[in-house]
Structure formats: structure tokens, C-alpha cells
Amino acid sequence: MKALLIIGDGMADRPLKELGWKTPLEAAKKPSMDHLASVGICGILDPIAPGIPPGSDTATLSLLGYDALKVYPGRGAFEALGWGLEVAEGDVCLRCNFATVDENLTVLDRRAGRIAEADASKLAESLKKIKLSRKNAEFFFINTVQHRAALLLRGKGLSTAVSDSDPGINGVKVREIKPLDSSPEAKFTAEILNELANKFHQILKDHPVNKERVARGQPPANFILFRGAGTMPKIKPLSELYGIKASCVAVTSLVRGVCKVAGMQLLDVKGATGTPQTDYIAKAKAAVQALENSDFVMLHVKAPDVASHDGNAKQKVEVIEKIDNMLAYILNKVDLGETYVAITADHTTSCTTRKHEGDPVPLAIMGPYVRGDDVEEFGERACAKGGLGRLRGKHLMPILMNLLCKIKKFGA
């Protein structure tokens, strides 16, 4: 038996006035998702716990069966690991954003207009030449997808107990990074990060790429925001927990980093971009092929979250319909007599607030020995009536592994 888990990043939402008080999932034409729900078993899932808005890192950890409240080491290391940086014990890593600020360091756009990777790569290359004033520390900086980047600090006496420079919203000033405890390590790390932020800004604000962007009417990527300081996570891989071979089809470095730490094989897919313009069928083909040699495959699609953060309900509906087409391809290609297929979201991202919210997400599982229920469509309200009831994210993996006969009996 095999299992495929499809995660639509931020696919769940709240009812929207412009959609007749339906959610994007409820408004979309999605016959394949509805079919999966109608022949399977459904429920709603709190990725972390009721009412807690999760990050994509903690949510993915949870959906893979880990208790994120206990094992989460901070976001940064996942970003670095997911894009190929080698993270050693003692390193401190941070998630970064290329951003647009004015002369007073007020954030105008936290994503610099979702800068294209070609521009971001040129800017990132220029930042690698900076020298720190402290000889006992060094840094590595790499851009990933669009505005996203990762920073790795290496040296003696570093700490993750530092605040973010990213204010989280536009229209307010960049925050000074401060130590979060009284240790010399936290103070030292905060000083390094503030120095880097300043030196990065000095290079970026006059960079030819940004001058060209302004000339084209695009926002300059003239600042690097830091957040989510973290260290190398310590969790048992899925192979050790369940005795399975697992693979991951994902583009965003954060999700790939989580999957790498979980011991999953990371698959690269040509045409997969982590944007609404990704090649959905190429990802589907990669997942189907991966199932030939893996017991468990996780297929992640970033696009719904992008549309949500942009407040674009119309695009979110369109993206969901493309994911449905992707699912149709999968259901036509896999052996449904030997494969369990589950679909969910890692969190709710509201098109209204443009943020992750703590609302539960729908879940549906189909397969040869699933006890079906009476749910007829895949959506937030419909799945709430399903046979699985209301679960926490960490419960999903044991449910799937039980169906695959990979869970040991508890007790005599």
C-alpha cells in the first residue's frame, strides 16, 4: 500500500462577500476534490491547535506527524536546508525577504513587488562580498524563490534569542534587532544582524538592478528583512518512525527544509516555480512517478497561499481549479486499489486579512479500505460534517500510516 498527501498551501479561507459568502474552495469548480471527498472520509483539522495561526513550517511539521509545539527549532534552518545550505550545529539561520523601504526605513512592500528571481539573484550575489567587522563570525546569504532568501551565521557564541527586523506589515519602520535575553551571545548575534542589515541596505539602495527596476516602474528591492532565527532541528526521520521510504514534491525552501529534516527525498520538478504560474501537471507526474519507489509522497503547492497574501480571491479560485486538474491527472494514473490519497491545506490564509489564521482546514482521505461518510464535496463547512471529526495536524500521519499497516500495536 502507498499514500499520497496533497497540501494546498493556505488553500482554506473564510467566506468572502465577493464570492457570495462562499470560501474560494466552496466557489471553485473542483469535481476531482469533490469526488475524493464523496468516496472517502472527511474531517476538519487544526494544524497546531484550535485558534492558533500556524506558519507553513510548523504546519508542515505537524502534518508529517511531529508535535511542533515541542520540536520546533525556529524557521531559519529549514529555509537554509531547503535550498541546499549545509547547516552545522551552532549555526544560526534566518528567513529573509527582499523588501522595499523609503528613506526613513518605512516598509513600503515586504516582498519588493514579488521580485523576479533573476533580479534577486543579481542582488544576492553583490551581498556576498560584504565583510563583517567581527573576525570570529561569517555569513552565507542565498536567494530562493521570488522575494525569499536565507541567511546563515556561523561562529562561536551565537544565539537564536534575537528579535526580527521584519515588522510583518507594510507602512511601519524596519525594527532594530534586539537580544531577547541578557546573554552575551544574544547581544553579539543582534549586533551582527544589525550590521548586516545596514551594509546590505547601503549596497542595495544604489544597485544598478534597483535603478533599472525603478525605471521600469517596479519597486526597488533595497532592504533585507530578517525573521525566524533558528538552529538545526532534531527530530527522528519518518523512516525511523514508521519504516517507510518517503519523498517530497515541493519548491519552496521552507517546506523542502522541513521534509529534508524528516528524512524525505527531495524531488526537483522542471517548470515548478512556487507561484500561481507553476506547472501543476509536471508536479503531478513527479508525484505519480515517486509513488513507484516510495511508500509515502507529499505533494505541496504554494500557489493558493500566494493569491491569499495578495488578497486576490479570483486568482485563488483559479488556482484551486488548477490543483483540481492536477488531482484528476493523479487519480487517473495511480492504482487506486493500492493507494490512499489525502488532500488538505497546511493552514487557512484569509484573502481578507491577507494573513495566516487559526481557523481549521478541510481534510479528505480516499482509499481501498477507508470507511466513507456522507460528505459530498470538499470544503471547509462540508468536511466539518465528516466521519473524521475535528483533528490536530499531528494526528494525520498516524491515520495514514495505520492505513498502510505501519503503526505498531500499543499494549500487549
C-alpha positions in Angstrom: 0.0 0.0 0.0 1.1 3.6 -0.7 -0.1 7.0 0.4 -0.1 10.4 -1.3 -0.7 13.6 0.7 -1.5 16.7 -1.3 -1.2 20.0 0.5 -2.6 23.2 -0.9 -0.7 25.9 0.9 -3.1 28.3 2.5 -5.9 26.8 0.5 -8.5 27.1 3.2 -10.2 30.5 3.7 -13.1 32.4 5.3 -16.4 33.2 3.5 -15.9 36.2 1.2 -18.5 38.8 0.2 -17.3 38.9 -3.4 -17.9 35.1 -3.7 -21.4 35.3 -2.3 -20.2 34.5 1.2 -18.6 31.3 0.0 -14.9 30.4 0.6 -12.7 30.1 -2.5 -12.9 26.3 -2.1 -16.6 26.4 -2.0 -16.8 28.7 -5.0 -14.4 26.8 -7.2 -15.3 24.1 -9.7 -13.4 21.2 -8.4 -15.0 17.8 -9.4 -12.0 15.8 -8.5 -11.7 17.1 -5.0 -15.5 16.7 -4.5 -15.2 13.1 -5.9 -12.4 12.3 -3.4 -14.5 13.7 -0.5 -17.6 11.8 -1.6 -15.9 8.4 -1.8 -13.7 8.9 1.1 -13.8 10.1 4.7 -13.6 13.7 5.7 -13.0 16.0 8.7 -11.5 19.3 9.7 -8.0 19.7 11.0 -6.3 22.3 13.3 -2.7 22.3 12.1 -1.3 23.1 15.5 -4.3 23.6 17.9 -7.6 25.3 17.7 -7.3 29.1 17.2 -3.5 29.1 16.7 -2.4 30.5 13.3 0.5 28.3 12.1 3.4 29.1 9.9 4.0 26.9 6.9 7.0 25.3 8.7 5.2 24.4 11.9 2.1 23.3 9.9 4.2 21.0 7.7 6.0 19.6 10.7 2.6 18.9 12.2 1.1 17.3 9.1 4.1 14.9 9.0 3.2 13.8 12.5 5.5 15.8 14.7 4.4 17.8 17.7 5.5 21.3 16.5 4.9 22.8 20.0 7.7 20.5 21.3 10.2 20.2 18.4 10.1 23.5 16.5 13.6 25.0 16.4 12.8 28.2 14.6 12.2 28.9 10.9 15.6 29.9 9.7 17.3 26.5 9.5 14.5 25.0 7.4 14.9 27.8 4.9 18.6 27.2 4.7 18.5 23.5 4.5 15.7 23.5 1.9 17.9 25.5 -0.6 21.0 23.4 -0.1 23.0 25.2 2.5 24.8 22.9 4.9 23.7 23.8 8.5 26.0 22.7 11.3 25.4 22.6 15.0 25.8 26.1 16.4 24.8 27.9 13.2 22.0 30.4 13.4 19.8 30.8 10.3 17.1 33.3 9.4 14.4 33.6 6.8 14.9 36.8 4.8 12.7 39.0 2.5 13.9 41.3 -0.2 11.8 44.4 0.7 11.1 48.0 -0.4 11.7 50.8 2.1 11.7 54.6 1.9 14.5 57.0 3.1 13.2 56.7 6.6 13.3 52.9 6.5 9.5 52.6 6.5 8.5 49.4 4.8 6.5 50.1 1.6 6.4 46.5 0.3 7.6 43.5 2.4 8.1 41.5 -0.8 9.5 44.1 -3.2 6.7 43.5 -5.7 7.4 39.8 -5.5 10.7 40.4 -7.2 11.7 38.0 -10.0 14.4 35.5 -9.2 16.6 36.8 -12.0 16.8 40.2 -10.3 17.0 38.8 -6.8 20.0 36.5 -7.8 22.0 39.5 -9.1 21.3 41.5 -5.9 22.2 38.5 -3.7 25.5 38.0 -5.5 26.5 41.5 -4.6 25.8 41.0 -0.9 28.1 38.0 -0.6 31.1 40.3 -0.9 30.4 42.1 2.3 32.9 41.7 5.2 31.8 41.6 8.8 33.7 43.8 11.3 33.9 40.8 13.7 36.6 38.3 12.7 35.1 35.4 14.7 31.9 35.2 12.6 30.9 34.7 9.0 27.7 34.6 7.0 26.2 33.0 3.9 23.3 34.5 2.0 21.3 32.9 -0.7 18.1 33.9 -2.5 15.5 31.2 -3.1 12.0 31.8 -4.7 10.9 35.3 -5.7 11.5 37.7 -2.7 12.5 34.9 -0.3 16.1 34.3 0.9 18.0 32.7 3.7 20.9 33.9 5.9 23.2 31.6 7.8 25.5 32.9 10.6 28.5 30.8 11.7 30.9 31.3 14.5 31.4 30.9 18.2 28.9 32.4 20.7 25.8 32.8 18.5 22.2 32.7 19.8 18.7 32.4 18.3 17.4 34.6 21.1 17.1 37.7 18.8 14.1 39.6 17.6 13.0 40.1 14.0 13.7 43.2 11.9 10.6 42.3 9.8 7.6 44.2 11.2 5.2 41.9 9.5 3.2 44.6 7.8 3.7 47.5 5.4 3.6 51.1 6.5 5.8 50.8 9.6 9.5 51.2 10.1 12.0 48.4 10.0 12.6 47.1 13.5 16.0 47.2 15.2 17.1 43.6 16.0 17.4 43.2 19.8 18.6 40.4 22.1 15.7 38.6 23.7 17.6 37.6 26.8 20.6 39.0 28.8 23.2 36.6 27.4 26.3 37.9 25.7 25.6 35.5 22.8 22.2 37.1 22.1 23.7 40.6 22.2 26.6 39.5 19.9 24.2 38.0 17.4 21.9 41.0 17.4 24.9 43.3 16.7 26.0 41.1 13.7 22.5 41.2 12.2 22.1 44.9 12.6 25.5 45.4 11.0 24.5 43.2 8.1 21.1 44.9 7.6 22.8 48.3 7.4 25.6 47.1 5.0 23.0 45.2 2.8 21.0 48.4 2.6 23.9 50.5 1.6 24.7 48.2 -1.3 21.1 47.6 -2.4 19.8 51.2 -2.5 22.3 52.2 -5.2 22.5 48.9 -7.1 22.1 49.1 -10.9 19.4 46.4 -10.7 17.2 48.5 -8.5 17.8 51.6 -10.6 16.5 49.6 -13.6 13.5 48.4 -11.6 12.6 51.9 -10.7 12.9 52.9 -14.4 10.5 50.1 -15.2 8.0 51.3 -12.6 8.8 48.4 -10.2 9.6 48.8 -6.5 13.3 48.6 -5.7 14.5 45.7 -3.5 16.5 47.9 -1.3 16.4 46.2 2.1 16.7 42.7 3.5 14.3 41.9 6.4 15.2 39.2 8.9 13.0 36.9 10.9 12.6 33.5 12.4 16.1 32.8 13.9 16.5 29.1 14.2 19.0 26.3 14.6 19.4 22.8 13.3 16.3 20.8 14.2 16.5 17.5 15.9 13.7 15.1 15.0 13.5 11.4 14.1 13.1 10.8 10.4 10.0 9.2 9.0 12.0 6.1 8.0 12.9 5.5 11.7 9.4 6.3 13.0 7.4 4.2 10.5 9.9 2.2 8.5 8.9 3.9 5.2 10.6 5.5 2.3 9.2 9.0 1.8 9.5 11.6 -1.0 8.6 15.3 -1.3 7.5 17.3 -4.3 7.8 20.9 -3.3 9.5 24.1 -4.5 9.6 26.5 -1.5 12.8 26.2 0.5 10.9 26.3 3.8 8.8 23.2 3.0 11.7 21.4 1.4 13.8 22.0 4.5 11.1 20.5 6.8 10.9 17.5 4.5 14.7 17.1 4.4 14.9 17.1 8.2 12.1 14.4 8.2 14.4 12.3 6.0 12.4 12.6 2.8 13.9 12.5 -0.6 13.6 16.0 -2.2 12.5 15.8 -5.9 13.1 18.6 -8.3 10.5 19.3 -11.0 11.2 21.3 -14.1 8.6 24.0 -14.5 7.6 24.0 -10.8 8.0 27.6 -9.6 6.2 28.0 -6.3 4.0 30.6 -7.9 0.5 30.6 -9.4 2.2 30.1 -12.8 3.7 26.8 -11.7 3.5 23.6 -13.9 0.8 21.7 -11.9 0.8 18.7 -14.2 4.6 18.4 -14.1 4.3 18.2 -10.3 1.5 15.6 -10.6 3.7 13.5 -12.9 6.6 13.7 -10.4 4.3 12.6 -7.6 2.9 9.6 -9.6 6.4 8.5 -10.5 7.7 8.9 -7.0 4.9 6.5 -5.7 6.6 3.7 -7.7 9.5 3.7 -5.3 8.2 5.4 -2.2 5.7 4.3 0.4 4.6 7.9 1.1 4.8 11.0 -1.1 3.9 14.6 -0.1 2.9 17.0 -2.9 2.9 20.6 -1.9 1.5 23.5 -3.9 2.4 27.0 -2.8 0.1 28.9 -5.2 -3.1 29.3 -3.1 -1.1 31.0 -0.3 0.4 33.5 -2.8 -3.0 34.5 -4.0 -4.3 34.8 -0.4 -1.5 37.0 0.7 -2.2 39.3 -2.3 -5.9 39.4 -1.4 -6.8 38.0 -4.8 -9.8 35.9 -4.3 -10.4 35.4 -8.1 -6.9 34.1 -8.6 -7.3 31.8 -5.6 -10.3 30.2 -7.1 -8.5 29.8 -10.4 -5.5 28.2 -8.6 -7.8 25.8 -6.7 -9.3 24.7 -10.0 -5.8 24.1 -11.4 -5.0 22.0 -8.4 -8.2 20.0 -9.1 -7.0 19.3 -12.6 -3.7 18.2 -11.1 -5.6 15.8 -8.8 -7.6 14.5 -11.8 -4.4 13.5 -13.5 -3.2 11.7 -10.4 -6.4 9.8 -9.8 -6.3 8.6 -13.4 -2.7 7.4 -13.2 -2.3 5.8 -9.8 -3.5 2.3 -8.7 -6.5 3.3 -6.5 -6.7 -0.2 -5.3 -3.3 0.1 -3.7 -3.1 3.9 -3.0 -4.5 6.2 -0.4 -4.9 9.8 -1.5 -5.4 12.6 1.1 -5.9 16.3 0.4 -5.8 19.2 2.9 -4.3 22.6 3.5 -1.5 23.4 5.8 -3.4 26.4 7.2 -6.1 29.0 6.5 -4.9 32.1 4.7 -7.6 34.8 4.6 -7.9 36.8 1.4 -9.5 39.5 3.6 -6.8 39.8 6.3 -4.0 38.5 3.9 -2.6 36.6 6.9 -2.5 33.0 8.2 -5.4 32.5 10.5 -6.2 29.9 13.2 -9.3 28.5 11.5 -9.3 24.7 10.9 -8.8 23.3 7.4 -10.7 20.6 5.5 -9.3 17.1 5.1 -10.4 14.2 2.9 -8.9 10.7 2.6 -9.8 8.1 0.0 -8.6 4.6 -0.5 -9.4 0.9 -0.7 -10.3 0.4 3.0 -11.5 3.8 4.1 -14.8 4.0 5.9 -16.7 6.5 3.8 -19.1 9.1 5.2 -21.9 11.2 3.8 -19.9 14.3 2.8 -20.4 15.1 -0.9 -18.0 18.0 -1.5 -14.6 19.2 -0.4 -14.8 22.4 1.6 -14.4 23.9 5.0 -18.0 23.6 6.1 -18.9 20.4 4.3 -15.9 18.5 5.6 -16.7 19.6 9.2 -19.6 17.1 9.0 -17.4 14.2 8.1 -16.5 11.0 9.9 -13.0 12.0 11.0 -14.4 14.9 13.1 -12.0 17.5 14.3 -8.3 16.6 14.5 -5.0 18.2 15.2 -2.4 18.2 12.5 -0.1 15.7 14.2 -2.9 13.1 14.1 -2.9 12.9 10.3 0.3 10.9 9.7 -0.6 8.2 12.2 -4.0 7.8 10.5 -2.3 7.4 7.1 0.4 5.1 8.5 -2.3 3.0 10.1 -4.0 2.5 6.8 -0.6 1.4 5.4 -0.2 -1.0 8.3 2.9 0.8 9.5 1.8 1.5 13.1 2.8 -0.9 15.9 0.2 -2.0 18.3 0.2 -0.2 21.6 0.0 -2.5 24.6 0.0 -6.3 24.9 
